[in-house]
Every structure is written in C-alpha cells, then in structure tokens.
Amino acid sequence: MTVIGTFISDRFRLEERVGSGGMSSVYRAFDPTLERQVAIKLMHRDISTDPDQLERFRREARAVAQLNHPHVVTVIDAGEDDGAPYIVFEYVEGETLKDRIRRLGRLPVAEAVAYAIEIARALSCAHSHRLVHRDVKPQNVLIDPDGRAKVTDFGIARSLEAQGLTAPGRVLGTTDYVSPEQALGHEVTQQSDIYSLGVVLYEMLTGEVPFKADTQVAVAMKHVREPLPDVQRRRPEVSAALAAVVERATAKETQNRYADVDEMVHDLEEVLAIEAARTGQTTGEATTVLRSLPGDTSEFAPRRLRHPGWTLLVSILVLVSAAGAIVFFATRTEKGAGGAVVVKQPPGLTAVSLAGDAAGDYDPEGDGEESPEAARNAIDGNRTTNWDTERYQGGFQGSNKSGVGLYLDLERPIPARRLSLVTATPGFRAAVYASQTVPDSIGGWTKVSATETVKEDQAFQLDTARRRFRYYLVWITQLPDSGKAEIQELSLSR
C-alpha cells in the first residue's frame, strides 16, 4: 500500500492521492530537485506482474512522451519503483471538465465550442503521431487556472500500428461516450475519438450525457442503435451550424462522420467565429481561442475581438453570421428549426396581446427567484430562447418545495380560455392558476386547468367560470428526469 509522505525513486514525495482507477492511482507529489509540484500515476502493485497490463502502462508513457502540445498534459519522466511502474506528469491545478459541467450545468455556448476546439486540437496532435486516445470524456480533460483545456489519461491509447494487447471483441473506454464501433468490439480509429468528442460537446451544451440506462452495456447499445437526441430540442439557442457539427461528429456510420478531426476543428472554428459575430462579444476561454483562429475562419469574427483595440461594424458581421447559419441549416434534415413564432392560435380564439415584460418568475417557497432574467424569453415569439427552472437533482421534494412557476401579467382582467406552451423538456407536470394579484403562496391562486404531463406542444384548456383574472400562472409541480424544465414560448387565448 502506498503511503502519503513516502518517496518514489528517492525523489518524488507523495502528498495527496487525487484519483484512482482499475490500473493505477494518481498522486500529487513534490519534486524537491526542481522545487515544483508534479502528478504521478503509479501502477497498482497487484497487477504490475501482468505482462499485458504492464506493457499497456509503459506504452502510455512512450505514447504521451511523443506529444508536445499546449492542450496535452506533458510527460516529465517515467520509471519503476520497487517493481511498480510510474509516470510523472506536469501537475495541472484546477478541475476536470466533468466537474465544471456538474458545477455549472450547461456551459455557455461559446465556451463549450472553445473547449471542443482545444480538445480536438490535442487529438489532432495525437492522431498525427498515429495514436488514438480511445477514452475521450470530460473526466479526462483538465481545466487549468488560466482556463485552458488539457487532455490527459492516455491509459488505453493505442498506436494504429500496434498489434495485440487488446483481445478481439473487448471494449475499452467509458460507455457514456463510446463510439458504436468500439461498443461492438470492432476496429477503433481516429473517427472513434471524433464520436466521443461529439458526445462530450453534446454534454457541454445540454448538461447531460445523451443516453441513460440501467447498465453500462445498455448505454453502449443505445450508442449503437439510437440517434442522439436533437441538441436543439434540449437547448434551443444552439445554432443550426453547431447542431450540424454535433450531428456529423456523432453519426453512427463512419462514412457519415468527419473523416478526420481537423475537419471537425475547421467547422468548430467557423461556429465560434459566427457565434462571436452574432453576440458581439465573448468571454473566458472563448476569447482566447477566438484570437488563435486561422485566417480562413477568423474573418467571420469581429476584428475587435480577435485583435483588442481594433474596431469593426458588428452589424455587418451579424449579417454574415446569419447567412452562414442559414447555409448550415439548409444541410440539416432533422427537426428543430429555431427562430420562428411557434405558438399558433386555434380557430375561434383570439390571442391576448402581451407587453414585452409581461412574464414573471414565481418561487414563493424558495429564495423568491427562478431565473428572473430569462422570463421575457418565454414570450418573445422565438423558440431559440427560453426560460428555465433551476436544476433540482432530487426534484422539488429534495428542496422542500411543492413547485415553481412562470406567470403572465395581462395588465387588465381577462377571462382566458386557453394557455399554450412549447418546451424542449417534455415530461414535467404542470397546471394553470389565475389570480387578481400575485399571492405570496400557491394557496392564494385559483386553479383553472387540469394538471397535465406536458408535451412539446402543450395546450391547457382553462375554465375560469367566466371570471376575469389579470395574472395567469404555469405552476410546475414535477420535473423531468433532467431535474430542470424549460419553457420556450407561452401564449394566452380568449
């Protein structure tokens, strides 16, 4: 058993275990010779006598030692200590990309694209050395203090020229991100890493892995048989251009997937430039990546963002970005077109006109706020924007709440007859309530509809008994499995 405080090869003092897997443990250690922190991956002694495992571990050291790239964790040294092999890496202080997703949920779109570019550039370096990572996942991406992504853990990386070491039909990798061919035990190539990166990008954008099941094998089979859920359904503000990248990267058949990671990098760079042009700004690592774009993609982005101090008319670039998005969208065949008014009025009813600030969040049993800054998104006539609840991992019961909601202020009492909504997260339970004021608790409202399990396009029939109400509330009492409900559009009819 390795003891904290002991030395490896009489040089590296182990200070803290920071991770462990089936083959090895990773320690933060101190190198007194160079007076710096390092990370040491130490193979478990009980398997160090297995020739295959030993060779796989040694191969990782040789493989990563070939790679010199700013987005790959650097190998410093390797050796053996009392029969136990070890690898010394640069120590990256920070968090994993998985930790970041758990902490923040969905990442900002530009940030997710920037991290995908950095990971893809690291994979491009590995692939140029004939190495396939085989286990691309957010747990194997470190975010350093400067915000850069660094790919690590090439523990199951394999040279495209290597033979043996992996028994036929054996699946290596994490099934949440595993490619269909890898799940089936077929040949693993650079395109397998591309598929896994596409899934990582999907998770950064939606906050969730695409498939869930009771067993890892069942998850793997979903990757083989089921298409990824539409990313625009899960997050409507994702552009058609970016959705097309996710779709192509995660194609089941390799002939429909990106042929190499450099093709994916090029498309991601264009998406990032278009996103910057559309919003007129970027933050964090997206800004850093934007300034590193090559000439054929950088011209999409505002010059003032690529080169601080320079200015350019943002309106021109917004037109360019819109045109680019239309071109990408024209190549997509799946559902999910955004930007259109999607709530239609049924015959015999008249739409109630709403002011731009008519929507308000309602959280009487919590801190009084439920995404207030996004409330107006639910009535802007645009499905690419939305209001959503906070994420409740244990549902409302875990937070001692009976629900949260979103209400409409009509400014005058009206006997409404129907409330329609569009959502990208169907499956939550909700009902409509009405009131002349905004009560302090749900008990002060009058229920005017049945409680429904909400569909993507949901209509609540309202019975106000001909009474007029100024406020109408969508009260959400049960969340979908994701722990968060979204409303893209609300409309009221009379």
N, C-alpha and C positions, 0 to 999 in steps of 0.2 A: 504494500500500500504506500503510495506517495505521500510524503508528509510535508505540509507547508513549512517553509523555513529551511528545508534541505537544499543542497546544491546539485545541479545536473552538470556532469562532466567537470566538477570542481570549479564551475564558472557562473552558471545562471542560478540565482537564488529564487526559488518558488515563493510567491507571495499570496496568490489567490487563485482558486480554480474558478474559471469563468464560463466553462462549458464542458459537456461530456457527451460522447456518443458510443456506439457499439464497438468501435475500433480504438478510440483514443479519447483523451481528455485534454483540454486546453487550459493553460495556466498563464496568468500574468506573472512575469518574473522580472528580476532586475539584473542587468549586466554591469557589474562593478568595473570591468575593464574599460568600457566605453561610457559608463555612467548614464545608462538610459534604460527605459522600460522596454521589454520585449514580450512577445507572446510565444509560448512553447506548446506545441502539440506533441504529447507524449503517448506513444502506443501502449495499450494495456499489456501488462506483462504476461497475463494468462493466454494471450493469443499471439504473442511475439514469436512463438515457436512454429506457428503455422506458416509454411513457405509461401502460400498464395497471398495471405494477408500481409506478410512481411514484404513481399515484392510489391504489392499494391501501395503500401505505405511509402516504400522507398521511391516508387515511381512518382508519387505525388511530389516529393521533394525535387526530383530531377525535372519533372514537368514544369512546375511553377518557377523553378530557378531559371528557366529559359525565358520567362516572361518579364519584360521590363516595361511597365505601363502605369500611368498615374491612377488608373482605376482597377488595378490588380494589387492585392496585398503582397508585399515584397518578401521573398525568402532571404533570410540573412545567413543562415547556417543550418547544418544538419549533422547528425552523428548518432552514436549509441551510448547509452549509459547503463552499465551493468546488464547488457543484453537487451535493453529496451530502446528501440529507435526513437528519435525525436527530430522535430523540425522547428527551427527558430524563425519566427516571422516578425515583421515590424508590428508594434503594438498600436492598434487604432482605438483611441479613446472615443467613445460615443455610444451609439445604439445601432441595432440592426434595423434594416428596412422593415422587417416584420414588426418589431417593437414600435416603430414610428406609425405604421398603419393601425396597430392596436390602440395606440395613444390618440391618434387624430381621426381615425376612421378614414373616409375618403380624402385623399390628398388633393391639393389644388391641381387643376388640370395641367397647367404649365409645369408644375413641379414634377408631376408623375411622368410627363413626357421627357423632361430633362433627365430624370433618373434612368428612364428606359434607354435614353441615348448613351449615357455613361456606361451602363451595364453592357449594352450592345457593343460599344467600342472596346470594352475589355474582352468580350467574347471574340470580337474580330481579331484581336491580338492573339488570343489562344488558338483560334482556328487557323491563323496564318502559320502557326507552329505545329499544325496537324494535331491539335488537342481539342477534344470535345469535353466540356465540363460534366455533363450528364446529370447534374443535380442543381440546376438553376432555380433558386427560390429566394424569397426575401430574407429568410433566415441566414442565407449565405452572402448577403450584401450588407456591408458595414457603412454607416454614415459617419464620417469623421467630423471633428469640431468645426471645420470650415464648410461643412455641408456637402462634401463630395461623396459619391458612392464608390466603394471599393469591393470588388468581388473576391471572395475567399473560399476556402474549403474545396479544393480540387481533389478531395479524398477519393472520389470514384472516377476522376478524369481518366480518359483513356486515349492513347495515341491511336490515330486512324490506321497506323501501320502495325500496331501491336497485335499479337495473336494470343489466344488463350486467356487465362486469368479470370474469365467470366464464363461460367458454364452456359451452354445453349439454353435459351428459354428463361434464364434468370433475369429478374427485373431489379435494376439498381436505380435509386432515385426516390423522390418523395411523390406519392401518388396524387397529391393535390395539384401538382404541376407537371405530371408525367405525360410525355407525348404518346399518341396512340401506338406507334411502332415500338416504343420502349415498353409500354404496358403489355404488349403481345409477345415480348421477348425477341423481336426482330432486330435487324441491324440498326445501330444508333449512329447518327451522323450529325453534322453541323445543324441540319434542319430540326433535329430534336431539341437542341438548345434554343432555337428560334421559337418553337412551340411553347416551351416552358417560359421564355421571356414574355411571350404574348399573354400567357396566363398571369404572370406577375404584373404586367401592365394593367390587365383587367382588374386585378385585386387592388392596385393602387387607385384606380379610378372609381371603383364601387365600394371599396372597404371590405369586400368578401371574396373568398375563392368561388369559382363558378359552380362547383359540384359538391354536394354533401351526401353522405350515405352512412349506413351503419358500420361498414367495414372499409378498410383501405382497398381491398380488391374490388368492391362495388364502386368506389370512387374511380378507380382505374378504368373500369369497364364503361363508365359514363364518358370518360375521355375518348374511348374507342367508338362509342355508339351515338352519343348525343352531341348536338351542336352547342357551343357556348351560348348562354342566354345573351340576348341583344344588349350590348353595353349601353346603348342609348335609351333603352327602356329602363335600365337601372339608374342611369344618370343622364337625363335629357340634355344637359348643357354640353355634353360631349359632341364635338362636331362630326359631321359625316366623314370628313377626311380622317380623323383619328379613329373613328369606328371602323373605317375601311382597313386601317393598319392592323388593328386588333383582329379583325376578321381574317385577313390574309395570313397573319402570323400563326393563327391557331387553326388553319384549315386541316381537316383530318387527313386528306390525301397529300402526300409530299409534293406532287406535281402542281398543286394549287397553292402551296405555301411559298414564302420567299425562298429563292434558290440559295441565297447566302445572306449573312447578317448585314453586310454592307448595304444591300438593297433596302433592308428594313431601316438602317440608320438614316439613309438618304430621305426616306419618306417621313420618318420621325422628325428630322431636322426641318423639313418643309412645314410639318404640322406645328412645330414650336414657333417658327417664324410667323406663320399665319395667325396663330393664337396671340402672339405679341402684337401683331398689327391690328387685330380685332379689338383687343382690350386697351391698347396704347401703353401698356406697362407690364413689367414682370418683376418678380421678387425672388430672393434667395438664390438657389442653385440654378433656377431657370435663367436668371440674368447672366450668370457665369457661362452657362452652356451657349446661350444666345450669342455671346461675344466670340465664341470659338467656331461658329458656323462657317463652312467653306463658302466660296463665292457663289456657287450655283444655287445655294439655298438661302444665303444670308440676305439677298436682295429683297426677299419677301418681308423682312423685318424692318421696323423703323430704325433709321440710322442713329437717331439719338439714343436708342437702347444698345445698339451694337458698339457705338463709339460715343461715350459720355461727352457732352459739350456740343455735339453736332445736333442739328435740328432738321426735321423734315415734316411736311404736312401729313399728319396722321390720317386725314380723311382720304387721301389718295390710296394709302396702303390698306385702309379698310375696304375700299372697293376691290383692290387686288385680292385681299383675303377672301372676300365674299365670292369672287369669281372662282378662286381656287377651290373653295369649299363646294361650290356647285359642280365643278368638274369631277371632284372626288365622289360626290353624292351620286352623280349620274352613273357611276360604275357599280354602285351597290344595288343589290336586288332584294335585300331583306327589308322588313318593316322598320319603322322608326323615323320617318321624316320629321324634322323639327322645324319650328318657326312659323307654323300655321295656326290659325284660330281653330281649335279642335272641338269646341262645345257648340253643337247645333241645337237650335230651338225646335221643339216638336210642333206640329201643326196645332193651331188653336190656342197656343200660348204666346205671350209676349215677353221678351227679355227685359229684365229690370236693369235700368242704367245704373252703373256703379261709378263712384268717384275713384280716382287713382289711389287714394289712401283708405278705401273702404274696408279693407281686410285687416283684421287684428288677431294676434295670438292670444290664447287663453290657457292659463296654467294656474288655477286657483289653489291647488293643493301642493304646489312646489315653490319655486322662487319667484313666481309671477311672470316668468318669461319663457317662451317656447319659440325660439328662432324669430324674434320680432322683426329683425332687419329684412327677412325674406318674405314676410306676409304679403306684400304687394305683388310678389311674383305669381301668386295664385289667381290673380285677376287681370293680368296684363295681356291676355289673349295669345300667349306664346308658350307652346308646350316645352320649349327648351329651357325654360326657367321654372323653378318650383319652390314651394315652402315645404319644409320637412320638420318632423319632430326631432327631439334629441334621441340619441340611441340609448335604449333601456335593455341591457343584456339579460336581465331577469324578468323582462316585461314590466308592466305597471305594478304588479304585486311586489316585485323586488324593490320598488321605490316608494311603497306605501301610497300609491295614487290609484284613483279609480279611472283616470283618463286625462287627456289634454285635448285641445281643440283649436279651431280657427273659425272666427265669426265674421259676418258681413254687417256693416253699418249702412243701412239704406237711407239714412238721414230723415226719413219720414215713415210712418207706419204703413205697411202694405200687407194684404192677405196673400202671401206667396203660395203657389201650388206645386212647385217642383224645384228641387235643387239638384244640379248635375255637377259631377266632378270627373276629372281624368287623373289617373295615377299610374306611376311606374312601379308601384309596390302593392299590387293587389293582394287580398287575403286578410287585411285588417278589418276589424269590426267597428261600425260607427252608426250613429243616429243623428237626426237633426232636431235641434231645440230652438225655441224662439223666446223673445222677451222684449219688453219696452225699454229696459235698461241693460247694463252689463252687471249681473249679480256677482256677489263675492264667492258664490259656490254654485255647483251644478244644480243644487236643490232649488235655486231661485228661478230656473228656466222652466219653460213648458215644453214637453216632448211633443213634437208634431210629425214624427215619422216612425216607422218600424226600425228596429236595429237590423242592419244588413251586413253581410260579408261582402266587402267592397270589391267590385270587378274593375278592370282597367278603365272602362267607361261606365260609370255608375249613375243612375238616376234615382233620387229619393222622391217618392210621392208624398206631398205634405198635406196634412189635414189640420188647418187652423181653426176649424169650426167657424169660419168667416170672420174670425178676429184678425185685427191688424197688428202687426209687430214691426218694430224698427230693426231689431237685431235677429239674425239667424246664425246659429252655431252648428258646425260639424263637430260632434263630440266623439272622439276616438277612444274606445274602451278596451280594445285588444289589438296588439301589434302583430305584424307578420313575423316570420321566423328570424328575419334580419335584426329585429329589435328597433326598427325605425320605419315610420310611414311617411310617404311623400304625397303632396297634392300639387299637381301641375297646373290645373285650371279648375275654377269654381264659377258657376253661373246660377242665377236665380230667375225663375219664370213666374208669371202671374196669369 
